[in-house]
Amino acid sequence: MRVHVLKEECENGKLVLLLRVEIEVNSLHKHELGDSERQILDLIIDNGEITQKELSQLFGRANACRAVKDLENKGLVRRERKGKTYVIRVV
């Protein structure tokens, strides 16, 4: 994890800091995700990208869809439409 101070100022006797915090996705996802989400994210990181159809074949359609939506809501992956399926990449 890296922390950068972007701005600092004193207001009413208090120090106010604007920080930028960088956290590696590899270390973050192992602690806050469920097993399916962790496995899917690891698979995407290893391959660079994967289709939702391929994930459905490996994890089942409902599990893959639910896990990808959860990862997308957490801001870890992005889905892009490709034909009748989606290509999933790490953000």
C-alpha positions in Angstrom: 0.0 0.0 0.0 1.2 3.5 -0.9 -0.1 6.7 0.5 0.5 10.1 -1.1 -0.3 13.5 0.4 -2.0 15.5 -2.4 -2.9 18.5 -0.3 -2.5 19.7 3.2 -3.9 22.8 4.9 -4.8 24.1 8.3 -8.5 24.9 9.0 -9.7 26.1 12.4 -6.7 24.7 14.2 -7.0 21.3 12.5 -4.8 19.8 9.9 -6.8 18.7 6.8 -5.1 16.2 4.4 -6.2 15.0 1.0 -4.7 11.6 0.5 -4.3 9.2 -2.4 -4.1 5.6 -1.2 -2.9 2.9 -3.7 -3.6 -0.7 -2.8 -2.5 -3.7 -4.9 -5.6 -5.6 -6.2 -3.8 -8.9 -5.6 -3.6 -8.2 -1.8 -7.0 -6.6 -1.5 -9.2 -9.2 -3.1 -7.8 -12.1 -1.0 -9.3 -10.6 2.2 -12.6 -9.1 1.2 -14.0 -11.5 -1.4 -15.9 -14.8 -1.2 -14.3 -18.0 -2.6 -16.0 -17.8 -6.0 -15.2 -14.1 -6.4 -11.6 -14.8 -5.4 -11.2 -17.7 -7.8 -12.7 -15.7 -10.7 -10.6 -12.6 -10.0 -7.5 -14.8 -9.9 -8.4 -16.4 -13.2 -9.0 -13.0 -14.9 -5.7 -11.6 -13.5 -3.8 -14.7 -14.8 -5.4 -14.5 -18.3 -5.7 -10.8 -18.7 -9.4 -11.2 -19.7 -12.0 -13.9 -20.0 -15.5 -14.2 -21.4 -18.5 -14.7 -19.2 -19.4 -17.7 -21.2 -16.1 -19.4 -20.3 -16.7 -18.5 -16.6 -20.2 -20.0 -16.9 -18.7 -23.3 -18.1 -16.2 -23.4 -15.2 -18.4 -22.1 -12.3 -22.0 -22.5 -13.5 -24.1 -19.8 -15.1 -25.7 -18.4 -11.9 -22.5 -18.5 -9.8 -20.4 -16.8 -12.5 -23.0 -14.1 -13.2 -23.5 -13.3 -9.5 -19.7 -13.2 -8.8 -19.0 -11.0 -11.8 -21.7 -8.6 -10.9 -20.3 -8.4 -7.3 -16.8 -7.8 -8.6 -18.1 -5.2 -11.0 -20.0 -3.4 -8.1 -16.8 -3.4 -6.0 -15.0 -1.7 -8.9 -12.5 -4.5 -9.5 -13.6 -5.7 -13.0 -15.3 -4.2 -16.0 -17.6 -6.0 -18.5 -17.7 -5.1 -22.1 -20.3 -6.6 -24.5 -18.8 -8.8 -27.2 -21.5 -10.5 -29.4 -23.8 -12.5 -27.2 -21.5 -12.5 -24.2 -19.3 -10.2 -22.1 -15.5 -9.9 -22.0 -14.4 -9.3 -18.4 -11.2 -7.5 -17.5 -9.6 -6.2 -14.3 -10.0 -2.4 -14.0 
